[in-house]
């Protein structure tokens, strides 16, 4: 497991590689893709800067646990951190599924963005 703070990522290479091919090559790329998906699909109202993206290499996929970051800036009890949801990202093309829509934790396809702005107020 590699805990990654999005705002501390120095993964510019990972971002450009993912954007060019959709392929996810490493933990940094998985965290960046998870942040993009979280923002684009508005999977939470929590600001991206107040989230942790924990990545787990699972063969053909990355499993990403999205957790609340509790701090002075983000609020919350600094002794705890809640899991918000999980994402599964396919390494070969960045395809994502999420548990954000399902109370039982089952992974589902992302809801279409038709009629929704892809920009976020986060």
VENHUWO-V878194 format. One record per residue. N is the residue number from 1. OMEGA is omega as a letter, one per 40 degrees, with the letter a starting at -180 (NA if undefined). Layout:
BEGIN
n: [N/N]
omega: [OMEGA/OMEGA]
END
This chain:
BEGIN
n: [1/2/3/4/5/6/7/8/9/10/11/12/13/14/15/16/17/18/19/20/21/22/23/24/25/26/27/28/29/30/31/32/33/34/35/36/37/38/39/40/41/42/43/44/45/46/47/48/49/50/51/52/53/54/55/56/57/58/59/60/61/62/63/64/65/66/67/68/69/70/71/72/73/74/75/76/77/78/79/80/81/82/83/84/85/86/87/88/89/90/91/92/93/94/95/96/97/98/99/100/101/102/103/104/105/106/107/108/109/110/111/112/113/114/115/116/117/118/119/120/121/122]
omega: [i/a/a/i/a/a/i/a/i/a/i/i/i/i/a/i/i/a/a/a/a/a/i/a/a/a/i/i/i/i/i/i/i/i/i/a/a/a/a/a/i/a/i/i/a/i/a/i/a/i/i/i/a/a/i/i/a/i/a/a/i/i/a/i/i/a/i/i/i/a/i/a/a/a/i/i/a/i/a/i/a/i/a/i/i/i/i/a/i/a/a/a/i/i/a/i/a/i/a/a/a/a/a/i/i/i/a/i/i/i/a/i/a/i/i/i/i/i/a/i/a/NA]
END
